[in-house]
Amino acid sequence: MSRQYDVIVVGAGNGGLAAGGITSKNGLSTLVLERHNIPGGSATSFRRGRFEFETSLHELAEVGPNPFEGTVRQLFDELGAKDVEWHFEENAFRVVLPGEGGFDATLPTGEEAFADEMERQVPGCRESVKAVFELGRHAIEAIQYLSKGTPDPAVLQSEYADFMRIASHTTKEVLDALHMPKRAQDILVTYWCYLGAPADQLDFLYYALMLILYVQLRPAMPKMRSHEMSLALEKAIHEHGGEIWYNSEVERILVKDGKAYGVAVDGKEIYAEHIICNSHMGNALSRLLPAEEIPEKMLKLANARDIALSFVTVYLGMNRSAEELGIHDYSNFVIPCADSREQYNRCCSMEDSGYAIMNCLNTVIPESSPEGTCTLFFTTMYYGDVWKDVKPEEYKKLKIKIAGEIIENCEKALGITLKPYIEEIVIAAPPTFARYLMTPRGTPYGYQFDMWDSIMMRTMNVEAEEPIKNLRFCGACGERGDGYSSAYISGMNTGLRTVRDAKEGK
Ligand SMILES: Cc1cc2nc3c(=O)[nH]c(=O)nc-3n(C[C@H](O)[C@H](O)[C@H](O)COP(=O)(O)OP(=O)(O)OC[C@H]3O[C@@H](n4cnc5c(N)ncnc54)[C@H](O)[C@@H]3O)c2cc1C
C-alpha cells in the first residue's frame, strides 16, 4: 500500500483542528476526517427561532486581551487564524450559596482586585490568596524550565524549591498549609468543576495555573460563539494546503505489527505515515483499533482511569433583556453546599444536586441576541455511570424535570424570575453529547484527573502512553485534560511531536 498523506487526523474537534493546523502549516500533507458536516465537535453553535446559542463554551482561558498573549492567542496567530473577535469578561465569577451562613461573592479579574474582594468576603484571607498567585507564577516558571529539556535536579532544588514542594499536593492540602480560612477556600475553589475533580483530589498546581490564567488574562468569549473559532481553524488548515473531509466517519484505525498506517472510512482504506486521533481514547480502544493490536499497558491505563463528568445543559432564549431580568454577571455559580467534595458527591446521583452554572452571554456581548432579548445557558454535572438505568420511555420526562429543577434553583438563589419569559428552550443531556461527540457517557472532558494521574504525570508520560507506533491522541484525553484551551494546546503539542518525528524520518 502506498502512503497517500503524511498525516491523517481523526476528528475535527478543538484538538484535531489544532493538530491539523500545525502539521499542515509545517508542510506535512494533512487530511482531517470528521463525521459531522461542520468542524468543532463541542465547539459550535446552533439556532432556534431568533436565537443563536453557544453550545458549550462557558469561558475560554489563555487568550488574553492585547498586548497580553495567552497560548491560545499565540496558536491562533501562529496558524494565521485571525478572524476571531474575542470579548473579555470583567469579573471572574459570581458564586452564590443560598441560605443562612451562605455567601454571595462576585470576584473581579485582576489579582489585586480579586484579593481585595476575597478579603472583604473573608477578613484575614488576603495573604493566603496572594500566596496562591505567587506559587502559581513560580510554578509557571518551573514548568517553562522543565519544558526546555532534561532538567537538572540541583537547579530544581535551588531555583524551584517551592514548586517541588507543591507539585505532588492537592489543592486542599496546599490551601490548608497556607492557613487559608475554610470559607475563603470554598469561594476560591469555585472553578474546580471546570477541571472536573474536587479540591481534595485536584492537584494544586493545575488549579493555581487555571485561576491565574482566568484572573490575570481574563476569561474570553468569541463574538460569534465558539463556531467562529472552529471556522477560523478550518480556514487556516485549508490555507496551509490541508484537506478536511466532512461526513466521513473513521470506522477503523489500521494497525499492523504495532504500527498505525492508515484508516478505513466509507469502506475505503486511506494510508498515512502518522495518525492523530481526536476521538475519545475509550472510543478508539473499543471500536476503532484492532483488539489484537492494543498493547496491554494501554488497556490497563484506560481501565485505571475514571471517565470524566457528563453534563445536562439547558439553553433558554428569553423575550426580555438581561437588564430587565436583573442579570448583571456572565458566570453565576449556584452551589448547594460550601465544600467542593460535598458538591461533587451530590453530583454522583440522579437526585437534584442543587448545583448549576448560569451564563448570560449578553452581559459580555450585548448584541449576541436580538434587542430586548437575551440567551441563558445553564449547566449541571453528573459523575459516574448514573444515566445508565434511565429507560428510553422515561428519558424525555426526566430531561424536562431536570431542566425545571435547574431553572428553579437559579431563580431562587439569584432572586430572579425566568419562567414567564422563556421563548425557546433546548435541553441536552449525556445521551445527546454521547451521540454527537461519540464519547463514553457523553463526556466532553476525557478522563478525570486524580493525584496519580495529574497534569504533571500526564505531561511527563505523554510519549510513553502512546505505545502504538505512529499513533497519537489529542484533545480532552490528552495530557492537559478537558477544556477548550487544553484541547487546543494538546492538539498543538501532538502536531509538533508529529512534525518532529516526520522531519527525523521516524
Ligand atoms: C456543555 C459544555 C460546556 C463546556 N464548557 C467549557 C468551558 O467553559 N471552558 C472550556 O474550556 N471547556 C468547556 N467544555 C469542554 C470542552 O468543550 C471540551 O473539553 C473540548 O472541546 C474537547 O475537545 P476535543 O478536541 O477533545 O474534541 P471533541 O469536542 O470531543 O470533538 C471530537 C470530534 O471528533 C469527531 N469524531 C469522533 N469520532 C470520530 C470518528 N470515528 N471519525 C470522524 N470523526 C470523529 C467528533 O464528531 C467531534 O467533532 C465544555 C463542554 C461542554 C459539552
The ligand as an SDF file (V2000), in Angstrom:
LIG
                    3D

 53 58  0  0  0  0  0  0  0  0999 V2000
  -21.7750   21.8770   27.8520 C   0  0  0  0  0  0  0  0  0  0  0  0
  -20.2810   22.0170   27.8220 C   0  0  0  0  0  0  0  0  0  0  0  0
  -19.6800   23.0920   28.4430 C   0  0  0  0  0  0  0  0  0  0  0  0
  -18.2840   23.2590   28.4050 C   0  0  0  0  0  0  0  0  0  0  0  0
  -17.7160   24.3880   28.9450 N   0  0  0  0  0  0  0  0  0  0  0  0
  -16.4000   24.6350   28.7800 C   0  0  0  0  0  0  0  0  0  0  0  0
  -15.8150   25.8690   29.1710 C   0  0  0  0  0  0  0  0  0  0  0  0
  -16.4680   26.7730   29.6400 O   0  0  0  0  0  0  0  0  0  0  0  0
  -14.4940   26.0620   29.0190 N   0  0  0  0  0  0  0  0  0  0  0  0
  -13.7140   25.1240   28.4720 C   0  0  0  0  0  0  0  0  0  0  0  0
  -12.5110   25.3630   28.3320 O   0  0  0  0  0  0  0  0  0  0  0  0
  -14.2310   23.9230   28.0850 N   0  0  0  0  0  0  0  0  0  0  0  0
  -15.5460   23.6570   28.2160 C   0  0  0  0  0  0  0  0  0  0  0  0
  -16.0920   22.4770   27.7880 N   0  0  0  0  0  0  0  0  0  0  0  0
  -15.1970   21.3810   27.4120 C   0  0  0  0  0  0  0  0  0  0  0  0
  -14.6490   21.4900   26.0160 C   0  0  0  0  0  0  0  0  0  0  0  0
  -15.6810   21.8030   25.1230 O   0  0  0  0  0  0  0  0  0  0  0  0
  -14.0150   20.1560   25.6120 C   0  0  0  0  0  0  0  0  0  0  0  0
  -13.1980   19.6550   26.6460 O   0  0  0  0  0  0  0  0  0  0  0  0
  -13.1770   20.2790   24.3600 C   0  0  0  0  0  0  0  0  0  0  0  0
  -13.8680   20.9940   23.3620 O   0  0  0  0  0  0  0  0  0  0  0  0
  -12.8380   18.8830   23.8720 C   0  0  0  0  0  0  0  0  0  0  0  0
  -12.2260   18.9570   22.6270 O   0  0  0  0  0  0  0  0  0  0  0  0
  -11.7150   17.6660   21.8630 P   0  0  0  0  0  0  0  0  0  0  0  0
  -10.5910   18.0870   20.9970 O   0  0  0  0  0  0  0  0  0  0  0  0
  -11.4280   16.5690   22.8230 O   0  0  0  0  0  0  0  0  0  0  0  0
  -12.8520   17.2720   20.8490 O   0  0  0  0  0  0  0  0  0  0  0  0
  -14.4140   16.9520   20.8420 P   0  0  0  0  0  0  0  0  0  0  0  0
  -15.1630   18.1990   21.0760 O   0  0  0  0  0  0  0  0  0  0  0  0
  -14.7620   15.7340   21.6330 O   0  0  0  0  0  0  0  0  0  0  0  0
  -14.5500   16.6050   19.3100 O   0  0  0  0  0  0  0  0  0  0  0  0
  -14.1250   15.3810   18.7470 C   0  0  0  0  0  0  0  0  0  0  0  0
  -14.5150   15.3930   17.2830 C   0  0  0  0  0  0  0  0  0  0  0  0
  -14.1470   14.1330   16.7180 O   0  0  0  0  0  0  0  0  0  0  0  0
  -15.2160   13.6790   15.9010 C   0  0  0  0  0  0  0  0  0  0  0  0
  -15.1200   12.2110   15.8380 N   0  0  0  0  0  0  0  0  0  0  0  0
  -15.1750   11.3390   16.8640 C   0  0  0  0  0  0  0  0  0  0  0  0
  -15.0150   10.0890   16.4140 N   0  0  0  0  0  0  0  0  0  0  0  0
  -14.8460   10.1750   15.0650 C   0  0  0  0  0  0  0  0  0  0  0  0
  -14.6420    9.2200   14.0260 C   0  0  0  0  0  0  0  0  0  0  0  0
  -14.5850    7.9060   14.2890 N   0  0  0  0  0  0  0  0  0  0  0  0
  -14.4920    9.6690   12.7500 N   0  0  0  0  0  0  0  0  0  0  0  0
  -14.5550   11.0020   12.4500 C   0  0  0  0  0  0  0  0  0  0  0  0
  -14.7830   11.9410   13.4030 N   0  0  0  0  0  0  0  0  0  0  0  0
  -14.9170   11.5290   14.6900 C   0  0  0  0  0  0  0  0  0  0  0  0
  -16.4670   14.1550   16.6020 C   0  0  0  0  0  0  0  0  0  0  0  0
  -17.5600   14.2200   15.7070 O   0  0  0  0  0  0  0  0  0  0  0  0
  -16.0140   15.5510   17.0630 C   0  0  0  0  0  0  0  0  0  0  0  0
  -16.2350   16.5190   16.0890 O   0  0  0  0  0  0  0  0  0  0  0  0
  -17.4790   22.2840   27.7770 C   0  0  0  0  0  0  0  0  0  0  0  0
  -18.0920   21.2100   27.1180 C   0  0  0  0  0  0  0  0  0  0  0  0
  -19.4830   21.0690   27.1260 C   0  0  0  0  0  0  0  0  0  0  0  0
  -20.1270   19.9510   26.3660 C   0  0  0  0  0  0  0  0  0  0  0  0
  1  2  1  0
  2  3  1  0
  2 52  2  0
  3  4  2  0
  4  5  1  0
  4 50  1  0
  5  6  2  0
  6  7  1  0
  6 13  1  0
  7  8  2  0
  7  9  1  0
  9 10  1  0
 10 11  2  0
 10 12  1  0
 12 13  2  0
 13 14  1  0
 14 15  1  0
 14 50  1  0
 15 16  1  0
 16 17  1  0
 16 18  1  0
 18 19  1  0
 18 20  1  0
 20 21  1  0
 20 22  1  0
 22 23  1  0
 23 24  1  0
 24 25  2  0
 24 26  1  0
 24 27  1  0
 27 28  1  0
 28 29  2  0
 28 30  1  0
 28 31  1  0
 31 32  1  0
 32 33  1  0
 33 34  1  0
 33 48  1  0
 34 35  1  0
 35 36  1  0
 35 46  1  0
 36 37  1  0
 36 45  1  0
 37 38  2  0
 38 39  1  0
 39 40  1  0
 39 45  2  0
 40 41  1  0
 40 42  2  0
 42 43  1  0
 43 44  2  0
 44 45  1  0
 46 47  1  0
 46 48  1  0
 48 49  1  0
 50 51  2  0
 51 52  1  0
 52 53  1  0
M  END
$$$$
